[in-house]
Amino acid sequence: MISNLKQFAEFIRSYATGGAILIACVILSLVIANTGFNHSFSNLLSIQLGPYTSLAWINDGLMAIFFLLVGLEIKDEVLNGELSDRHSATLPVFAAIGGMIVPAGIYALVNVNTATAAGWGIPMATDIAFVVAIISVIKSRVPQSLQVFIKALAIVDDLGAILVIALFYSAGLHTTYLLLALAMFITQLLFNRFNVRYIAAYLIPGAFMWYFIHHSGIHATVAGVLTAMAIPHNIKRNYSPLKKLIHLLENPVNFIIIPIFALANSNINITESLSIGNIVNPLSVGILFGLLLGKPIGITLFSWLAVKLKLSKLAEGVKWAQVWGIGQLAGIGFTMSIFIALLSFTDAGLQGQAKFTILITSLLAATIGYVVLLQIKNRTGHTT
């Protein structure tokens, strides 16, 4: 129990600090996009580094490392964490499912038969770094069971985003590259089966798998998740390859990779984006209502149904109004929503419009969620 609490505290600290750096990079990117530095910055992102541009390396290469960490954390939670116990796991699982289905449904309904219908996955995502950063500010006023709930919910949400990207946001498939990628994955599984505990034995085939998947038509970030699934978790002499790799990746991902992604993809020209045509249209309305209303409605409704059907139970000290507040914070889609928006549209105008709406909506969701959770505390007092 003490060990789990220590791990949770480290998780909060890591993501909270990463969230602060992320916010700074978003502000810097917005400043660059709205000043004379924008042209030079665009040229920097267009530099050809080997076969890909620097922006492609960020969005496909660095984000594969991010998804490797996400996959490791999911596996760790399933085997030995908040998702390992059925009783503890069911409520955040149902909540996350509701938090994906309802926003996607709202977006799809608003954008039916439009050129932007493919963006239905955008409001399904939750930016865990931003959410945990806000939770860390008010953690003394929020029950720890609620903090654990949002962590587990975010992890399941990430898994859902991975599945959506793999299944629905991939180009035409190339069989030869898929078979080569499969061969690399089988190699990793064989290493696992024969108890190979050297991390490099998994990362080297993983790098080749990334290349093959990148050319197969499936988004290359899936290689990170598959590699994570193959890395062994068995602990011998107090050493676990999975735990070791999580420890090695946490700081680089939270403090470097995600901030770089935000810096490269938050360059939104506010003047161009503020026109009425860019605000009142199906794309923007679908994202706005999907994240701002769909997330809290889906999370609260599915949680309530799970409790009423006795499939789960609400943790002691947690109130339904707090679940709504957490659902509101989950409407901070930012990094993950932008990532899916980039996969949804090839048109730069639609990408810019989506990014602007995601930014505004995430700010609104953060503010509303923060106020809701504080107001509940002020009315009821601190619950431990």
Phi and psi in degrees as a GROMACS rama.xvg file:
@    title "Ramachandran Plot"
@    xaxis  label "Phi"
@    yaxis  label "Psi"
@TYPE xy
-61.2832  -40.6245  ILE-2
-62.5383  -42.8536  SER-3
-64.1095  -39.5289  ASN-4
-65.3946  -38.6969  LEU-5
-64.5798  -43.7245  LYS-6
-62.56  -39.7104  GLN-7
-65.8906  -40.3714  PHE-8
-62.818  -40.4597  ALA-9
-65.5685  -38.8816  GLU-10
-59.1462  -47.7402  PHE-11
-61.1872  -47.3081  ILE-12
-62.6227  -44.5639  ARG-13
-61.6254  -50.9955  SER-14
-72.5063  -31.1884  TYR-15
-65.8338  -46.9361  ALA-16
-65.0814  -42.2448  THR-17
-60.3751  -37.0909  GLY-18
-63.4081  -39.6688  GLY-19
-64.122  -43.3798  ALA-20
-65.2348  -38.3463  ILE-21
-60.203  -45.8566  LEU-22
-59.729  -43.1852  ILE-23
-61.278  -40.2035  ALA-24
-69.0648  -36.3221  CYS-25
-62.6622  -46.0062  VAL-26
-61.5535  -45.0706  ILE-27
-61.0367  -43.2101  LEU-28
-63.1325  -40.1436  SER-29
-65.5673  -39.539  LEU-30
-62.174  -46.1159  VAL-31
-60.3792  -44.1285  ILE-32
-66.3174  -23.5091  ALA-33
-111.272  19.9022  ASN-34
-132.747  -174.305  THR-35
-72.1257  -4.8218  GLY-36
-81.7117  -9.69639  PHE-37
-59.79  -42.9124  ASN-38
-64.3225  -44.3927  HIS-39
-64.5268  -37.6387  SER-40
-67.3572  -40.8411  PHE-41
-62.4986  -40.3596  SER-42
-63.2088  -37.5426  ASN-43
-63.0987  -40.9934  LEU-44
-72.3023  -17.8342  LEU-45
-94.9917  -2.21872  SER-46
-59.3588  133.568  ILE-47
-84.5251  117.766  GLN-48
-115.365  94.8764  LEU-49
69.343  -132.709  GLY-50
-79.0296  -11.9171  PRO-51
-128.812  160.259  TYR-52
-76.8895  165.181  THR-53
-62.2658  -35.3241  SER-54
-65.4915  -39.7242  LEU-55
-65.1416  -38.2974  ALA-56
-62.4152  -37.5389  TRP-57
-67.9459  -51.4242  ILE-58
-75.1037  -29.109  ASN-59
-105.48  -37.227  ASP-60
-84.8922  -59.9583  GLY-61
-63.8544  -36.3978  LEU-62
-69.4796  -22.8271  MET-63
-65.6286  -36.268  ALA-64
-67.7418  -39.6377  ILE-65
-58.1137  -46.547  PHE-66
-70.9915  -24.8577  PHE-67
-62.2051  -45.8732  LEU-68
-64.3013  -43.268  LEU-69
-58.7279  -44.9038  VAL-70
-61.8499  -40.6657  GLY-71
-63.2353  -42.5676  LEU-72
-67.3216  -38.7939  GLU-73
-62.2683  -46.6387  ILE-74
-62.3077  -41.8716  LYS-75
-62.7418  -42.6939  ASP-76
-68.1639  -36.8857  GLU-77
-68.4952  -39.7201  VAL-78
-83.7214  -33.922  LEU-79
-150.704  29.8092  ASN-80
-141.067  -146.127  GLY-81
-64.6439  -22.0656  GLU-82
-100.953  5.44735  LEU-83
-81.4393  -27.5555  SER-84
-100.132  125.141  ASP-85
-57.0622  -41.0775  ARG-86
-64.2002  -39.4946  HIS-87
-78.1678  -28.6749  SER-88
-85.283  -27.3458  ALA-89
-63.3328  -43.1963  THR-90
-63.5139  -51.8858  LEU-91
-63.138  -28.6527  PRO-92
-66.4283  -49.3962  VAL-93
-61.9932  -40.7421  PHE-94
-61.3228  -44.9222  ALA-95
-64.9504  -39.6461  ALA-96
-61.3455  -45.5796  ILE-97
-62.6229  -37.988  GLY-98
-71.5643  -9.47291  GLY-99
-103.136  -42.834  MET-100
-67.3091  -48.8702  ILE-101
-64.86  -48.2698  VAL-102
-60.6191  -41.2195  PRO-103
-63.3926  -38.996  ALA-104
-64.8147  -42.6163  GLY-105
-62.2723  -47.4273  ILE-106
-60.6205  -46.1311  TYR-107
-62.0932  -38.9442  ALA-108
-65.2829  -43.0681  LEU-109
-69.9951  -32.7658  VAL-110
-105.575  16.3885  ASN-111
-59.8212  134.414  VAL-112
59.4836  32.546  ASN-113
-117.553  170.172  THR-114
-71.292  -13.0363  ALA-115
-106.18  14.0408  THR-116
-60.3354  -28.0397  ALA-117
-67.7394  -11.4882  ALA-118
-85.8628  17.0702  GLY-119
-59.791  -22.0155  TRP-120
-79.4923  -12.9858  GLY-121
-59.7991  -49.9541  ILE-122
-79.985  3.53703  PRO-123
-77.512  -20.0935  MET-124
-88.2626  154.159  ALA-125
-128.196  133.405  THR-126
-88.4187  101.935  ASP-127
-64.0358  -33.8726  ILE-128
-64.112  -45.6217  ALA-129
-66.0274  -43.9995  PHE-130
-61.4375  -47.8717  VAL-131
-66.6565  -33.2478  VAL-132
-61.0706  -41.8895  ALA-133
-70.79  -42.959  ILE-134
-59.0384  -36.7233  ILE-135
-65.498  -29.6601  SER-136
-70.0128  -36.0617  VAL-137
-113.636  20.8356  ILE-138
-63.048  -26.7366  LYS-139
-71.7693  -13.8024  SER-140
-107.379  -0.275923  ARG-141
-121.732  132.452  VAL-142
-54.4462  142.516  PRO-143
-61.8155  -33.2188  GLN-144
-61.1523  -31.6904  SER-145
-73.7206  -35.0799  LEU-146
-64.4715  -41.6996  GLN-147
-65.0084  -38.4729  VAL-148
-59.2029  -46.8276  PHE-149
-68.8933  -33.1697  ILE-150
-63.789  -49.0374  LYS-151
-64.5521  -40.5088  ALA-152
-60.65  -44.2486  LEU-153
-64.319  -36.4304  ALA-154
-66.8312  -44.4164  ILE-155
-64.9056  -38.4763  VAL-156
-60.4415  -42.0653  ASP-157
-61.0372  -41.7425  ASP-158
-60.96  -42.6764  LEU-159
-61.4718  -41.3898  GLY-160
-62.7425  -40.2474  ALA-161
-61.118  -45.0439  ILE-162
-64.927  -41.0348  LEU-163
-62.4419  -45.054  VAL-164
-61.9675  -44.9393  ILE-165
-66.569  -39.0981  ALA-166
-89.3019  -32.5107  LEU-167
-119.478  -14.2962  PHE-168
-119.068  47.562  TYR-169
-121.047  150.634  SER-170
-82.6067  -171.558  ALA-171
-59.379  139.042  GLY-172
-84.4502  141.353  LEU-173
-114.088  110.475  HIS-174
-58.6621  -43.3359  THR-175
-59.969  -47.7214  THR-176
-66.0919  -36.4684  TYR-177
-62.8279  -41.6061  LEU-178
-66.1606  -38.9195  LEU-179
-65.4208  -40.747  LEU-180
-63.8569  -40.6555  ALA-181
-62.2289  -38.465  LEU-182
-62.2139  -39.7827  ALA-183
-65.364  -41.4013  MET-184
-66.0445  -40.8776  PHE-185
-63.0135  -38.0135  ILE-186
-59.1493  -44.5563  THR-187
-62.8069  -42.5744  GLN-188
-64.7029  -36.4157  LEU-189
-66.4791  -40.922  LEU-190
-58.7947  -41.6037  PHE-191
-63.6312  -44.179  ASN-192
-61.6774  -34.8747  ARG-193
-97.2997  20.0639  PHE-194
59.0696  35.2385  ASN-195
-73.7145  123.099  VAL-196
-110.507  5.23816  ARG-197
-79.2537  121.106  TYR-198
-59.7349  -36.5381  ILE-199
-60.5415  -29.8521  ALA-200
-64.2694  -20.506  ALA-201
-100.089  -35.1284  TYR-202
-73.2122  -34.4999  LEU-203
-66.3204  -51.0611  ILE-204
-61.255  -31.1302  PRO-205
-62.9917  -37.7601  GLY-206
-65.8635  -42.2725  ALA-207
-65.0897  -40.5439  PHE-208
-61.8088  -38.9458  MET-209
-57.8771  -46.0728  TRP-210
-62.4717  -45.6841  TYR-211
-66.8937  -42.7059  PHE-212
-65.7572  -37.0816  ILE-213
-58.147  -33.0727  HIS-214
-96.7249  -0.407902  HIS-215
-88.0095  -19.5338  SER-216
109.339  -19.7361  GLY-217
-86.0114  145.238  ILE-218
-64.8134  137.19  HIS-219
-63.5428  -23.2198  ALA-220
-62.511  -21.3559  THR-221
-60.2026  -29.1455  VAL-222
-60.2287  -35.8101  ALA-223
-63.242  -42.1813  GLY-224
-67.6339  -44.526  VAL-225
-62.688  -39.9261  LEU-226
-61.9409  -41.5983  THR-227
-61.255  -39.7183  ALA-228
-65.8248  -26.7362  MET-229
-86.2382  -22.5427  ALA-230
-70.93  128.834  ILE-231
-69.4409  147.773  PRO-232
-108.414  -11.7688  HIS-233
-59.1473  132.321  ASN-234
-98.6518  123.887  ILE-235
-130.514  129.571  LYS-236
52.3484  45.7281  ARG-237
59.1245  27.6397  ASN-238
-128.845  124.916  TYR-239
-124.707  121.941  SER-240
-54.7993  -39.8423  PRO-241
-64.1625  -48.5897  LEU-242
-62.4529  -39.6466  LYS-243
-62.4911  -43.8382  LYS-244
-70.1412  -37.4316  LEU-245
-57.5435  -46.7528  ILE-246
-61.4313  -39.5612  HIS-247
-70.3335  -31.7787  LEU-248
-93.1766  -24.3879  LEU-249
-53.2846  -53.8119  GLU-250
-67.3671  -47.9152  ASN-251
-58.0107  -39.2586  PRO-252
-69.6578  -49.6549  VAL-253
-73.2137  -32.3489  ASN-254
-101.685  -15.5334  PHE-255
-124.882  -57.9383  ILE-256
-65.7432  -52.8843  ILE-257
-64.5531  -43.503  ILE-258
-59.6492  -38.7024  PRO-259
-64.2279  -41.8255  ILE-260
-59.5355  -44.7793  PHE-261
-64.6471  -40.7207  ALA-262
-62.1785  -41.0248  LEU-263
-76.2355  -26.2695  ALA-264
-115.944  5.31375  ASN-265
-104.169  11.3658  SER-266
-75.1844  78.7795  ASN-267
-104.8  125.078  ILE-268
-80.0279  106.291  ASN-269
-65.623  -39.1777  ILE-270
-59.6665  -45.0787  THR-271
-68.1143  -32.7935  GLU-272
-82.303  -15.6923  SER-273
-83.6918  -1.24272  LEU-274
-66.0911  150.551  SER-275
-57.4317  -38.1122  ILE-276
-62.487  -27.236  GLY-277
-88.3634  -6.30222  ASN-278
-108.761  -48.7289  ILE-279
-96.6622  83.3722  VAL-280
-154.149  162.665  ASN-281
-55.8945  -39.4555  PRO-282
-60.6721  -53.1469  LEU-283
-66.9685  -42.3296  SER-284
-63.7376  -41.3075  VAL-285
-62.8578  -43.1102  GLY-286
-67.1864  -45.6607  ILE-287
-59.1089  -54.2684  LEU-288
-73.2156  -30.6001  PHE-289
-63.5856  -49.009  GLY-290
-77.47  -43.3358  LEU-291
-77.1858  -34.5923  LEU-292
-112.77  -41.2671  LEU-293
-61.0498  -42.0009  GLY-294
-61.3942  -57.1154  LYS-295
-64.8929  -36.0374  PRO-296
-64.7618  -48.6356  ILE-297
-62.7876  -46.3503  GLY-298
-64.8978  -46.1868  ILE-299
-69.4655  -44.7323  THR-300
-63.4708  -48.6362  LEU-301
-67.9386  -33.7964  PHE-302
-65.5251  -44.5539  SER-303
-62.3058  -43.8838  TRP-304
-63.0851  -41.1387  LEU-305
-62.9594  -38.703  ALA-306
-70.8153  -45.0804  VAL-307
-63.4443  -34.6884  LYS-308
-85.3373  4.75759  LEU-309
60.5275  29.2389  LYS-310
-86.3359  -20.8956  LEU-311
-148.987  176.214  SER-312
-143.091  149.904  LYS-313
-73.8558  134.126  LEU-314
-61.3707  150.046  ALA-315
-61.6926  133.56  GLU-316
89.8099  -7.23874  GLY-317
-97.1324  132.947  VAL-318
-106.061  155.162  LYS-319
-62.6612  -33.1131  TRP-320
-63.4707  -31.8198  ALA-321
-71.8368  -34.8438  GLN-322
-62.3595  -40.3656  VAL-323
-62.026  -42.2278  TRP-324
-61.3219  -41.4638  GLY-325
-64.8846  -40.1008  ILE-326
-61.951  -35.528  GLY-327
-66.1666  -42.8133  GLN-328
-63.336  -33.603  LEU-329
-65.0031  -13.8503  ALA-330
-74.0015  -1.70781  GLY-331
-78.6576  91.0411  ILE-332
-84.6549  -26.6361  GLY-333
1.85086  -96.6455  PHE-334
-56.4583  -50.0439  THR-335
-68.427  -37.7403  MET-336
-65.1311  -41.865  SER-337
-62.2733  -41.0842  ILE-338
-59.2753  -45.2179  PHE-339
-70.0199  -33.6701  ILE-340
-61.7782  -39.1783  ALA-341
-65.3469  -32.212  LEU-342
-78.7667  -26.0332  LEU-343
-76.7691  -36.6083  SER-344
-127.23  140.707  PHE-345
-95.9346  -19.6077  THR-346
-73.4028  125.192  ASP-347
-63.3157  -33.2675  ALA-348
-64.7466  -44.5216  GLY-349
-66.7164  -39.1616  LEU-350
-60.7155  -46.1604  GLN-351
-63.347  -41.9979  GLY-352
-62.46  -44.5927  GLN-353
-63.7188  -43.866  ALA-354
-62.8861  -41.063  LYS-355
-62.7809  -45.5059  PHE-356
-64.6115  -40.6637  THR-357
-61.1727  -42.7579  ILE-358
-61.15  -52.1911  LEU-359
-62.3384  -45.5643  ILE-360
-64.5144  -40.4577  THR-361
-64.1055  -38.909  SER-362
-63.3946  -42.7799  LEU-363
-64.1621  -45.1578  LEU-364
-61.4829  -41.4842  ALA-365
-63.9188  -44.1047  ALA-366
-65.5396  -47.7738  THR-367
-64.2277  -45.5337  ILE-368
-61.3084  -43.1117  GLY-369
-60.4186  -47.3246  TYR-370
-65.3112  -43.8892  VAL-371
-58.939  -48.3844  VAL-372
-66.2153  -36.733  LEU-373
-68.3735  -41.6914  LEU-374
-64.6927  -38.2355  GLN-375
-63.5092  -41.4283  ILE-376
-64.0485  -43.2267  LYS-377
-64.599  -32.2643  ASN-378
-81.1644  -34.9365  ARG-379
-108.791  -16.6123  THR-380
87.022  165.773  GLY-381
-72.4708  135.485  HIS-382
-113.845  131.964  THR-383
